[in-house]
Amino acid sequence: MKILLFGGTFDPPHLGHLALLKNAVEALDPDLALVMPAGTPPHKQAYGTPGELRYQMCAAFLEVDPRVHRCRFELDHPGKSYTATTVEYLRWRWPGCEIDLVMGGDMLLSFSTWHRSDWLLGQIRLVVQSRDEAETARLAPAARQLEERGGRVLFLKAPVVELSSTEVRRACAEGRPIERMVPPEALRVIRKHHLYLTGKGEPITKKEVTAEYCKKLAKRNLSAKRYQHTLNVRKLALKLAKQYGADEKKVEIAALLHDICKERPKSELLQMLRDNAIMTQNAAEKPQSVWHAAAGMVYAATELGIEDPEILDAIACHTSARPGMTPVDKVLYMADMCSEDRSYPEVEELRKLLKKDLDKALIRALQYSLQWLKEEHKQIDEDSKLALRELERQYYHTQDA
């Protein structure tokens, strides 16, 4: 049996998703096409919309072809939604089946980071949507690397509907029509359950992005451990803001949102960065350790409508730092480094410095961070080096004066 597997968060499914599935079914001629909404870990909802509602919206895919069916496996399976676990299930359910996994082009670039990617390469064929010859050429090196590891990659050349779920959610929140963005079945569920609006059914506006609202978002989107870290960062950040004169309201919102994308799949982070390359200054080309920070900035700007550059910049640079750091940037960076849940060897020294001199503590923190990255042979963000040089020059020049 030939199975086409089409997975995603589908929050919500849109016309681009339908076009991709239709092209894949026509090109691959499977016996069965399974639409697999991503599961919801037991400690949180998946990106704000309950799995059951996303499953209902996925009924829209059934109109594509009689061979298309929805599958609840990842929604009902406890724990995180790993593709490897899903493939194991499919092979148990249909022994000897051939599986084609359909994905967007940029997901190919992050495939090596997927759970049990080596095993997956021997179990499935990757079917990648390619807009044109130029995109195929851009993705070809990644495809060759996977093929050298025993994988199989097929490029599906088909027209692309330039649309994202983020755009749909944003349009809905702003009260703009979405009839030309989502299929009728998804639109019915969105309207029935008032999805992508505030609790009162009103569009999200900047005045509603309060600290309390951001706290609720963090609790809903993060694991218990990551949420507690977020609260610890907020606690220390507010203390530092008061001590060193940073804007407390901006610091609090940035602290509550700084890790909002931390637990999202690498493939989704990469897609967010590539969709917003100008805003993130091509963060997709930077070390993966900073992806969640840049994605958090995108989330704050596009999903919540936050326009304050101090808040957005602080979220974006809380992992790497950057040249020209503002007091809000500095406070959030150090609060993240020294929150009470941190226990690495140098943290007590940094906490002592932080009580007396924010800049000196920041310099020492960056020195430790860069040294650790070097010793671990990990990629270093150039912004971290530039930030340290600038801070050292300014600090020691002032001290000498």
C-alpha positions as CSV (number, residue, x, y, z in Angstrom):
1,M,0.0,0.0,0.0
2,K,1.2,3.5,-0.9
3,I,0.5,6.1,1.9
4,L,0.8,9.8,1.5
5,L,1.3,11.5,5.0
6,F,0.5,15.2,5.2
7,G,1.1,16.5,8.7
8,G,1.0,20.0,10.3
9,T,-0.4,22.1,13.1
10,F,-3.2,23.3,10.8
11,D,-4.0,26.3,13.0
12,P,-5.9,26.9,10.8
13,P,-5.7,24.9,7.5
14,H,-5.8,27.3,4.6
15,L,-6.0,27.3,0.8
16,G,-2.3,26.8,0.5
17,H,-2.5,23.6,2.4
18,L,-5.3,22.3,0.2
19,A,-3.4,23.2,-2.9
20,L,-0.3,21.4,-1.7
21,L,-2.2,18.2,-0.8
22,K,-4.1,18.2,-4.1
23,N,-0.8,18.5,-6.1
24,A,0.7,15.7,-4.1
25,V,-2.2,13.4,-4.5
26,E,-2.3,14.0,-8.3
27,A,1.5,13.5,-8.7
28,L,2.0,10.5,-6.4
29,D,-1.3,8.6,-6.9
30,P,-1.4,7.0,-3.3
31,D,-3.8,4.4,-2.2
32,L,-4.4,6.4,1.0
33,A,-3.7,10.0,1.9
34,L,-3.6,10.8,5.6
35,V,-4.0,14.3,7.0
36,M,-2.4,14.3,10.4
37,P,-3.0,17.3,12.7
38,A,-0.1,17.7,15.1
39,G,-0.7,16.4,18.6
40,T,-1.0,18.3,21.8
41,P,1.4,17.6,24.7
42,P,-0.6,17.0,27.9
43,H,0.8,20.0,29.6
44,K,-0.3,22.6,27.1
45,Q,-2.5,23.5,24.1
46,A,-0.8,23.4,20.7
47,Y,-0.2,27.0,19.8
48,G,-3.4,28.3,21.3
49,T,-6.1,26.2,19.5
50,P,-7.2,22.9,21.0
51,G,-6.5,19.8,19.0
52,E,-10.1,18.8,18.6
53,L,-11.0,22.1,16.9
54,R,-8.0,21.8,14.6
55,Y,-9.2,18.2,13.8
56,Q,-12.6,19.6,12.9
57,M,-11.1,22.2,10.6
58,C,-9.2,19.5,8.8
59,A,-12.5,18.1,7.5
60,A,-11.8,20.7,4.8
61,F,-9.2,18.4,3.3
62,L,-11.7,15.7,2.6
63,E,-13.0,17.5,-0.5
64,V,-9.6,17.2,-2.2
65,D,-10.0,13.5,-3.1
66,P,-11.9,10.4,-1.9
67,R,-8.6,8.9,-0.8
68,V,-8.0,11.6,1.7
69,H,-8.8,10.8,5.3
70,R,-8.1,12.5,8.6
71,C,-6.1,10.6,11.3
72,R,-6.3,11.3,15.0
73,F,-3.2,9.3,16.0
74,E,-1.0,12.3,17.0
75,L,-3.9,14.0,18.7
76,D,-4.7,11.0,20.8
77,H,-1.1,9.8,21.4
78,P,0.3,11.0,24.7
79,G,3.5,13.1,24.7
80,K,5.1,15.1,21.9
81,S,4.2,14.5,18.3
82,Y,7.2,13.0,16.7
83,T,7.0,11.9,13.1
84,A,9.1,8.8,13.9
85,T,6.4,7.7,16.3
86,T,3.7,8.3,13.7
87,V,5.6,6.3,11.0
88,E,6.1,3.4,13.5
89,Y,2.3,3.4,14.0
90,L,1.6,3.4,10.2
91,R,3.9,0.5,9.7
92,W,2.2,-1.4,12.4
93,R,-1.2,-0.5,11.0
94,W,-0.3,-1.3,7.4
95,P,2.6,-3.7,7.3
96,G,4.9,-3.3,4.3
97,C,3.4,0.1,3.4
98,E,5.4,2.7,1.4
99,I,5.2,6.1,3.0
100,D,5.6,9.5,1.3
101,L,5.9,12.4,3.7
102,V,4.8,15.7,2.1
103,M,6.4,18.9,3.3
104,G,7.1,22.5,2.4
105,G,10.6,23.3,1.0
106,D,12.1,24.9,4.1
107,M,11.2,21.9,6.3
108,L,13.8,20.0,4.3
109,L,16.5,22.3,5.6
110,S,15.8,21.4,9.2
111,F,15.1,17.7,8.7
112,S,18.4,16.6,10.2
113,T,17.3,18.1,13.5
114,W,14.2,15.9,13.7
115,H,13.8,13.2,16.3
116,R,15.4,9.9,15.0
117,S,16.0,11.5,11.5
118,D,18.5,8.8,10.6
119,W,15.9,6.1,11.2
120,L,13.2,8.1,9.3
121,L,15.4,8.4,6.2
122,G,15.3,4.6,5.8
123,Q,11.5,4.4,6.3
124,I,10.0,7.2,4.2
125,R,10.5,9.2,1.1
126,L,10.5,13.0,1.5
127,V,8.3,14.8,-1.0
128,V,9.2,18.4,-1.1
129,Q,7.1,21.2,-2.6
130,S,9.3,23.4,-4.9
131,R,8.0,26.6,-6.4
132,D,10.4,26.7,-9.3
133,E,13.8,25.7,-10.6
134,A,15.5,28.4,-8.5
135,E,14.0,27.0,-5.3
136,T,14.9,23.4,-6.3
137,A,18.5,24.6,-6.8
138,R,18.5,26.3,-3.4
139,L,17.3,23.1,-1.7
140,A,19.4,20.7,-3.7
141,P,22.5,20.7,-1.3
142,A,20.3,19.7,1.7
143,A,18.6,17.0,-0.4
144,R,22.0,15.6,-1.5
145,Q,23.2,15.5,2.2
146,L,20.1,13.5,3.1
147,E,20.5,11.2,0.2
148,E,24.1,10.5,1.2
149,R,22.7,9.3,4.5
150,G,20.4,6.9,2.7
151,G,17.4,9.1,2.3
152,R,15.2,9.6,-0.7
153,V,14.0,13.0,-1.8
154,L,11.5,13.9,-4.5
155,F,10.8,17.4,-5.6
156,L,7.2,18.1,-6.4
157,K,7.1,21.0,-8.8
158,A,3.7,22.7,-8.5
159,P,2.3,26.2,-8.2
160,V,2.4,27.6,-4.6
161,V,-0.3,29.6,-2.9
162,E,1.6,32.2,-1.0
163,L,-0.2,32.0,2.3
164,S,0.5,31.1,6.0
165,S,-1.6,30.3,9.0
166,T,0.0,33.2,10.8
167,E,-1.5,35.6,8.1
168,V,-4.9,34.0,8.6
169,R,-4.8,34.4,12.4
170,R,-3.7,37.9,12.1
171,A,-6.4,38.9,9.6
172,C,-9.0,37.3,11.8
173,A,-7.8,39.1,14.9
174,E,-7.9,42.4,13.0
175,G,-11.4,41.8,11.8
176,R,-10.4,41.5,8.1
177,P,-12.3,39.0,5.8
178,I,-10.7,35.6,5.5
179,E,-13.1,33.9,3.1
180,R,-10.5,33.9,0.4
181,M,-7.8,32.5,2.7
182,V,-9.4,29.4,4.3
183,P,-11.8,26.7,2.9
184,P,-15.5,26.8,3.9
185,E,-15.3,24.0,6.5
186,A,-12.4,25.7,8.4
187,L,-14.2,29.0,8.2
188,R,-17.3,27.5,9.8
189,V,-15.3,26.2,12.8
190,I,-13.5,29.5,13.1
191,R,-16.7,31.5,13.3
192,K,-18.6,29.0,15.4
193,H,-15.9,29.0,18.1
194,H,-14.7,32.6,17.7
195,L,-11.1,31.4,17.1
196,Y,-8.2,33.8,16.8
197,L,-10.0,36.5,18.8
198,T,-9.8,37.6,22.4
199,G,-12.2,36.0,24.9
200,K,-14.8,38.7,24.2
201,G,-14.7,38.1,20.5
202,E,-12.9,41.4,19.7
203,P,-9.8,41.7,17.6
204,I,-6.5,41.8,19.4
205,T,-5.3,45.3,19.7
206,K,-2.2,46.8,21.1
207,K,-4.0,48.1,24.2
208,E,-4.9,44.6,25.1
209,V,-1.4,43.2,25.1
210,T,-0.9,43.6,28.8
211,A,1.4,41.7,31.1
212,E,-1.4,39.6,32.4
213,Y,-2.4,38.6,28.8
214,C,1.2,37.7,28.0
215,K,1.4,35.6,31.2
216,K,-1.7,33.6,30.1
217,L,-0.1,33.1,26.6
218,A,3.1,31.8,28.2
219,K,1.2,29.4,30.4
220,R,-0.8,28.1,27.5
221,N,2.1,27.7,25.1
222,L,4.9,26.5,27.4
223,S,5.6,23.4,29.4
224,A,5.4,23.7,33.2
225,K,9.2,23.9,33.5
226,R,9.6,26.5,30.8
227,Y,6.7,28.5,32.2
228,Q,8.3,28.5,35.6
229,H,11.5,29.7,34.1
230,T,9.6,32.5,32.4
231,L,8.1,33.6,35.7
232,N,11.6,33.5,37.3
233,V,13.0,35.7,34.5
234,R,10.1,38.2,34.9
235,K,10.7,38.4,38.7
236,L,14.4,39.1,38.3
237,A,13.9,41.4,35.3
238,L,11.5,43.6,37.2
239,K,14.0,43.8,40.1
240,L,16.8,44.8,37.7
241,A,14.6,47.3,35.8
242,K,13.8,49.1,39.0
243,Q,17.5,49.1,40.1
244,Y,19.0,50.2,36.8
245,G,16.2,52.4,35.4
246,A,14.8,50.4,32.6
247,D,11.1,50.7,31.6
248,E,9.4,48.2,33.9
249,K,6.3,47.7,31.6
250,K,8.4,46.9,28.6
251,V,10.7,44.7,30.6
252,E,7.8,42.7,32.0
253,I,6.2,42.0,28.6
254,A,9.5,41.1,27.0
255,A,10.3,38.8,29.8
256,L,6.9,37.0,29.6
257,L,7.3,36.5,25.8
258,H,11.0,35.9,25.6
259,D,10.7,32.1,25.3
260,I,7.2,32.0,23.8
261,C,8.5,30.0,20.8
262,K,11.2,28.0,22.7
263,E,9.4,24.6,22.5
264,R,8.1,24.8,18.9
265,P,9.6,22.4,16.4
266,K,12.8,23.6,14.7
267,S,11.0,23.2,11.3
268,E,8.3,25.7,12.4
269,L,10.8,28.1,13.7
270,L,12.7,28.0,10.4
271,Q,9.5,28.6,8.5
272,M,8.7,31.6,10.7
273,L,12.2,33.1,10.1
274,R,12.2,32.6,6.4
275,D,8.7,34.0,6.1
276,N,9.9,37.1,8.0
277,A,13.5,37.3,6.8
278,I,13.6,41.1,6.6
279,M,12.2,41.5,10.1
280,T,14.6,39.0,11.6
281,Q,17.6,40.1,9.5
282,N,17.9,36.6,8.0
283,A,18.1,34.9,11.4
284,A,17.5,31.6,9.7
285,E,21.2,31.7,8.7
286,K,22.3,32.1,12.3
287,P,22.9,29.4,14.9
288,Q,19.8,27.3,15.7
289,S,20.2,28.3,19.4
290,V,19.0,31.8,18.5
291,W,16.1,30.8,16.3
292,H,13.5,30.8,19.1
293,A,14.4,34.3,20.1
294,A,14.0,35.7,16.6
295,A,10.8,33.7,16.2
296,G,9.5,35.1,19.5
297,M,10.0,38.6,18.1
298,V,8.0,37.6,15.0
299,Y,5.2,36.2,17.2
300,A,5.1,39.3,19.2
301,A,4.9,41.5,16.2
302,T,2.7,39.6,13.9
303,E,0.4,37.7,16.3
304,L,0.1,40.3,19.0
305,G,0.6,43.5,17.0
306,I,3.4,44.7,19.3
307,E,5.3,47.6,17.6
308,D,7.5,48.9,20.3
309,P,11.1,48.3,19.1
310,E,12.5,48.0,22.6
311,I,10.3,45.1,23.4
312,L,10.8,43.4,20.1
313,D,14.6,43.9,20.1
314,A,14.9,42.6,23.7
315,I,13.1,39.4,22.8
316,A,15.1,38.9,19.7
317,C,18.5,39.4,21.4
318,H,17.9,37.7,24.8
319,T,20.0,34.7,23.8
320,S,22.8,36.3,21.7
321,A,22.9,40.0,22.8
322,R,23.6,42.6,20.1
323,P,25.6,45.8,19.5
324,G,23.8,48.9,20.8
325,M,21.9,47.2,23.6
326,T,19.3,49.3,25.4
327,P,18.7,49.0,29.2
328,V,15.7,46.8,28.4
329,D,17.9,44.5,26.3
330,K,20.5,44.3,29.0
331,V,18.1,43.6,31.8
332,L,16.3,40.8,30.0
333,Y,19.6,39.2,28.9
334,M,20.9,39.1,32.4
335,A,17.6,38.0,33.9
336,D,17.5,35.1,31.6
337,M,21.1,34.2,32.4
338,C,20.7,34.6,36.2
339,S,17.1,33.6,37.0
340,E,16.8,31.5,40.2
341,D,16.4,28.2,38.2
342,R,19.8,28.6,36.7
343,S,22.6,26.4,38.2
344,Y,25.6,26.5,35.9
345,P,29.1,27.0,37.7
346,E,29.5,30.7,36.9
347,V,26.0,31.9,37.8
348,E,26.8,32.8,41.4
349,E,29.6,35.1,40.3
350,L,27.3,36.8,37.8
351,R,24.6,37.2,40.4
352,K,27.1,39.0,42.7
353,L,28.3,41.3,39.9
354,L,24.7,42.0,38.9
355,K,23.9,43.5,42.3
356,K,26.5,46.2,41.8
357,D,27.1,46.8,38.0
358,L,24.8,45.7,35.2
359,D,27.4,46.4,32.4
360,K,30.2,44.6,34.1
361,A,27.9,41.6,34.8
362,L,26.8,41.6,31.1
363,I,30.4,41.7,29.9
364,R,31.3,38.7,32.1
365,A,28.2,36.8,31.0
366,L,29.1,37.2,27.4
367,Q,32.7,36.2,28.0
368,Y,31.5,33.0,29.7
369,S,29.0,32.3,27.0
370,L,31.5,32.7,24.2
371,Q,34.1,30.6,25.9
372,W,31.6,27.8,26.5
373,L,30.5,27.9,22.9
374,K,34.1,27.7,21.7
375,E,34.9,24.8,24.0
376,E,31.8,22.9,22.9
377,H,32.6,23.6,19.2
378,K,29.3,25.3,18.7
379,Q,28.4,27.9,16.2
380,I,28.7,31.5,17.6
381,D,26.4,34.3,16.6
382,E,28.5,37.2,15.3
383,D,26.2,39.6,17.2
384,S,27.5,38.2,20.4
385,K,31.1,39.0,19.5
386,L,30.2,42.5,18.4
387,A,28.2,43.1,21.5
388,L,31.1,42.1,23.8
389,R,33.6,44.2,21.9
390,E,31.4,47.3,22.1
391,L,30.6,46.8,25.8
392,E,34.2,46.3,26.7
393,R,35.3,49.3,24.8
394,Q,32.6,51.5,26.3
395,Y,32.9,50.2,29.9
396,Y,36.7,50.3,30.2
397,H,36.9,53.6,28.4
398,T,34.5,55.0,31.0
399,Q,36.5,53.5,33.8
400,D,39.7,54.9,32.6
401,A,38.2,58.4,32.2
